[in-house]
Amino acid sequence: MKRLIDKVAIVTGASSGIGRATAKLFAAEGAKVVVGARRARELDSLVDEIRSAGGLAVAVAGDVRSEDYHRTLVATAVSNFGRLDIAFNNAGILGEAGPSTGVSEAGFQDALTVNLTASFLAAKHQVAEMVKNGGGSVIFTSTFVGYSFAFPQVAAYAASKSGLIGLTQALAAEFGPSNVRVNAILPGAVDTDMYRTMNDTADKQTFVTNLHALKRVAAPDEIARSVLYLASDDASFVTGTAALLDGGASITRT
């Protein structure tokens, strides 16, 4: 039986990687999906894929740094599908990398704006709509970097993504009585464009692979299946969690 029948979902960062895989999985499981990202062409191709497979989806291109964009995503879900039940706030950037003593204030702030502030603005409007309908599920994409693992030269990324865990817990406590569940996923290394940017040589990829107990990195589809669980009623008593999806990186010392 499909797990998201009659549910309506927003997925940001949907043009590639984890977001794209999750949007397709949500649709395959019966959800009506509003997909968001900056790249309109990639979103349109995603909508075509979903519709070709018998699903329902609408694309809204825009910049997650804009509060108006999040208002529009929620309004699109309501006007097209009547409600909002699920939001996967997955959009994010690596931000300015390099020795922390050389990172610019603007570069650090940009990572905070895209990875943390934009997620707050998204949830602000998503949760308000969910409360009207008796509840829902909000999911953020954080990371194991800066939580159970540290890498040099990615301070902006680590700090901004770690902030999502505090945001998750605060929102979960505040809106639990309204039956809105809020959780964060903390993936390990996933074979996405960002992963390949951070690990642009075979030696770097081998090093990162060996950090994981499973001795491989994840495929986006594997992370999407965990997001599906948190979005679905199977996770009806799960809220406020920082869910490690890290292939055992956090416990590996070999």
C-alpha positions as CSV (number, residue, x, y, z in Angstrom):
1,M,0.0,0.0,0.0
2,K,1.3,3.5,-0.8
3,R,2.3,5.4,2.3
4,L,1.4,9.0,1.3
5,I,-2.0,8.6,-0.3
6,D,-4.0,11.9,-0.1
7,K,-0.9,13.8,1.3
8,V,0.4,17.0,-0.2
9,A,4.2,17.8,0.1
10,I,6.7,20.5,-0.6
11,V,10.2,19.6,-1.5
12,T,12.9,22.2,-1.9
13,G,16.3,21.7,-3.4
14,A,14.4,19.3,-5.7
15,S,16.4,19.9,-8.9
16,S,19.0,17.2,-8.2
17,G,20.4,14.8,-5.6
18,I,18.5,14.0,-2.5
19,G,15.7,16.4,-3.2
20,R,15.0,15.1,-6.6
21,A,15.0,11.5,-5.5
22,T,12.7,12.3,-2.6
23,A,10.2,14.2,-4.7
24,K,10.0,11.2,-7.1
25,L,9.6,8.8,-4.2
26,F,6.9,10.9,-2.5
27,A,4.9,11.0,-5.8
28,A,5.4,7.3,-6.3
29,E,4.0,6.8,-2.8
30,G,0.8,8.8,-3.6
31,A,1.7,12.3,-2.6
32,K,0.9,15.4,-4.6
33,V,4.1,17.3,-4.8
34,V,5.2,20.9,-5.1
35,V,8.9,21.0,-6.1
36,G,11.1,24.0,-5.6
37,A,14.6,25.0,-6.6
38,R,16.4,27.8,-8.5
39,R,16.8,25.9,-11.8
40,A,13.5,26.0,-13.7
41,R,14.6,23.6,-16.5
42,E,15.6,20.9,-14.1
43,L,12.3,21.3,-12.1
44,D,10.3,21.1,-15.3
45,S,12.0,17.8,-16.3
46,L,11.3,16.4,-12.8
47,V,7.6,17.3,-13.1
48,D,7.6,15.6,-16.5
49,E,9.1,12.4,-14.9
50,I,6.6,12.4,-12.1
51,R,3.7,12.9,-14.4
52,S,4.9,10.3,-16.8
53,A,4.9,7.8,-13.9
54,G,1.3,8.7,-13.1
55,G,2.0,11.1,-10.3
56,L,1.0,14.7,-9.6
57,A,3.5,17.6,-9.3
58,V,3.8,21.3,-9.8
59,A,7.1,23.2,-10.1
60,V,7.8,26.7,-8.6
61,A,11.3,28.0,-9.3
62,G,12.8,30.6,-7.0
63,D,15.3,31.5,-4.3
64,V,14.9,30.0,-0.8
65,R,16.4,33.1,0.7
66,S,13.2,35.0,-0.1
67,E,10.4,34.7,2.4
68,D,8.0,35.5,-0.4
69,Y,9.1,32.4,-2.2
70,H,8.1,30.2,0.8
71,R,4.7,31.9,0.9
72,T,4.3,31.1,-2.8
73,L,5.3,27.5,-2.3
74,V,2.7,27.0,0.4
75,A,0.1,29.0,-1.5
76,T,0.8,26.8,-4.6
77,A,0.3,23.6,-2.6
78,V,-3.1,24.9,-1.2
79,S,-4.4,26.3,-4.5
80,N,-3.5,23.2,-6.5
81,F,-4.0,20.4,-4.0
82,G,-6.1,21.9,-1.2
83,R,-3.7,21.5,1.8
84,L,-0.2,20.9,3.0
85,D,0.9,17.9,5.0
86,I,4.6,17.4,4.4
87,A,7.6,19.7,3.9
88,F,11.1,18.5,3.1
89,N,13.4,21.6,3.4
90,N,16.4,20.2,1.6
91,A,17.8,23.2,-0.2
92,G,21.4,24.0,0.9
93,I,24.8,25.1,-0.2
94,L,28.4,24.3,0.9
95,G,29.2,27.9,1.3
96,E,32.6,29.5,1.3
97,A,35.2,26.9,2.1
98,G,38.9,27.1,3.0
99,P,40.9,28.0,6.1
100,S,38.5,29.6,8.6
101,T,40.9,32.5,9.2
102,G,40.4,33.4,5.5
103,V,36.6,33.0,5.2
104,S,34.8,36.2,4.5
105,E,32.0,37.6,6.6
106,A,29.8,37.6,3.5
107,G,30.7,34.0,2.7
108,F,29.9,32.8,6.2
109,Q,26.6,34.8,6.2
110,D,25.6,33.4,2.9
111,A,25.8,29.9,4.2
112,L,23.8,30.8,7.3
113,T,21.2,32.5,5.1
114,V,20.6,29.6,2.7
115,N,21.1,26.7,5.1
116,L,19.5,28.0,8.3
117,T,17.5,31.3,7.9
118,A,15.8,30.0,4.7
119,S,14.8,26.9,6.5
120,F,13.3,28.9,9.3
121,L,11.4,31.0,6.9
122,A,10.1,27.9,5.1
123,A,8.9,26.3,8.3
124,K,7.3,29.5,9.5
125,H,4.8,29.3,6.6
126,Q,4.6,25.6,6.3
127,V,3.8,25.0,10.0
128,A,1.1,27.7,10.0
129,E,-0.7,25.9,7.2
130,M,-0.3,22.5,8.7
131,V,-1.8,23.6,12.0
132,K,-5.0,24.5,10.1
133,N,-5.3,20.9,8.9
134,G,-4.6,19.2,12.1
135,G,-0.9,18.5,11.8
136,G,1.9,17.5,9.5
137,S,5.6,16.6,9.1
138,V,8.5,19.0,8.6
139,I,11.9,17.6,7.7
140,F,15.2,19.5,7.4
141,T,18.4,18.3,5.8
142,S,21.3,18.8,8.2
143,T,24.5,16.8,8.1
144,F,26.8,14.7,10.2
145,V,29.5,17.4,9.6
146,G,29.7,19.4,12.7
147,Y,27.6,17.0,14.7
148,S,29.3,13.6,15.0
149,F,32.2,14.3,12.6
150,A,34.4,17.3,11.7
151,F,36.3,18.3,8.6
152,P,38.6,21.2,8.4
153,Q,37.9,24.2,6.1
154,V,34.1,23.9,6.1
155,A,33.2,26.0,9.2
156,A,30.4,27.9,7.5
157,Y,28.7,24.7,6.3
158,A,29.1,23.0,9.6
159,A,27.8,25.9,11.7
160,S,24.8,26.6,9.5
161,K,23.7,23.0,9.2
162,S,24.2,22.3,12.9
163,G,21.9,25.2,13.6
164,L,19.1,23.2,12.0
165,I,19.2,20.7,14.8
166,G,18.4,23.4,17.4
167,L,15.7,24.7,15.1
168,T,14.3,21.2,14.7
169,Q,14.1,20.7,18.5
170,A,12.5,24.1,19.2
171,L,9.8,23.7,16.6
172,A,9.1,20.2,17.6
173,A,8.5,21.3,21.2
174,E,6.5,24.3,20.2
175,F,4.2,22.6,17.7
176,G,3.9,19.1,19.1
177,P,0.6,19.9,20.7
178,S,-0.7,20.9,17.3
179,N,0.4,17.5,15.9
180,V,3.2,18.9,13.8
181,R,6.2,16.7,13.8
182,V,9.6,18.2,13.1
183,N,12.8,16.2,12.4
184,A,16.2,16.6,10.8
185,I,18.1,14.1,8.8
186,L,21.9,14.0,9.1
187,P,23.3,12.1,6.1
188,G,26.8,11.0,5.8
189,A,28.5,11.2,2.4
190,V,25.9,11.0,-0.5
191,D,26.8,10.8,-4.2
192,T,25.5,14.2,-5.1
193,D,27.0,17.3,-6.9
194,M,27.9,18.8,-3.6
195,Y,29.8,15.6,-2.6
196,R,31.7,15.6,-5.8
197,T,32.6,19.3,-5.4
198,M,33.9,18.7,-1.9
199,N,35.8,15.5,-3.0
200,D,37.1,16.3,-6.4
201,T,39.9,13.7,-6.6
202,A,39.9,9.9,-6.4
203,D,42.1,10.1,-3.3
204,K,39.6,12.3,-1.5
205,Q,36.7,10.1,-2.5
206,T,38.6,7.0,-1.2
207,F,39.3,8.7,2.1
208,V,35.7,9.7,2.6
209,T,34.4,6.3,1.6
210,N,36.6,4.6,4.2
211,L,35.3,6.8,7.0
212,H,32.0,4.9,6.8
213,A,31.4,1.5,8.4
214,L,29.7,0.4,5.2
215,K,32.8,1.5,3.2
216,R,30.8,3.3,0.6
217,V,28.8,6.5,0.2
218,A,25.0,6.6,-0.1
219,A,22.9,7.0,-3.2
220,P,20.3,9.7,-3.0
221,D,17.5,7.1,-3.2
222,E,18.7,5.6,0.0
223,I,18.4,8.9,1.9
224,A,15.0,9.5,0.3
225,R,13.6,6.3,1.8
226,S,14.5,7.5,5.3
227,V,12.8,10.9,4.5
228,L,9.8,9.0,3.4
229,Y,9.6,7.2,6.8
230,L,9.7,10.5,8.6
231,A,7.1,12.0,6.3
232,S,4.7,9.1,6.7
233,D,2.4,8.0,9.5
234,D,4.8,5.2,10.2
235,A,6.8,7.9,12.1
236,S,3.7,9.2,14.0
237,F,5.5,9.2,17.3
238,V,8.8,10.6,16.0
239,T,9.6,14.3,16.5
240,G,12.6,16.4,17.5
241,T,15.1,13.9,16.3
242,A,18.5,14.4,14.6
243,A,18.5,11.2,12.6
244,L,21.9,10.0,11.6
245,L,21.8,8.4,8.1
246,D,25.6,8.1,8.0
247,G,26.5,4.6,7.0
248,G,28.2,4.2,10.4
249,A,30.6,7.1,10.0
250,S,29.9,8.2,13.5
251,I,31.0,5.0,15.1
252,T,33.8,4.0,12.8
253,R,37.5,4.1,13.9
254,T,39.0,1.8,11.3
